[in-house]
């Protein structure tokens, strides 16, 4: 008997991504988002979802699209991670997919070397590839800190140069 993965498929740009359906809380339209100071550029802010404060990350920006703008068809996938809710802005939520475990390939080693360790595998469905994401690595503070660490190192160098110039 083959094991099946049940994932929620969604689009970011031209690609289809998937997260385990067990981590999905709900899919909502994009409401007004409250900005948070000193947040990375891909962290849009927070929303009030029926009394719960949910941080919202724009996956287009997280994946490198610096000029992403919100459109009417954008959705927020509200996922549960480590007992907390987080929102992921996507271009559109497409479908629930069942992928047989033998149709899932591990990610290429270049993904890990390039810092894209949030990809757990590539699912093959009807001749297309679905990039499977690991919520733990995508939302983990460690991966966010690594992204911020680059900016902090740059700030430290700038401050050191400024202090040396005094």
Secondary structure, 3 states (H helix, E strand, C coil): CCCEEEEEEEEECCEEEEEEHHHEEEEEECCCCECCCCCCCCEEEEEEECCEEEEEEEHHHHCCCCCCCCCCCCEEEEEEECCEEEEEEECEEEEEEEEEHHHEECCCHHHHHCCCCCEEEEEEECCEEEEEECHHHHHCHHHHHHHHHHHHHHHHHHHHHHHHHC
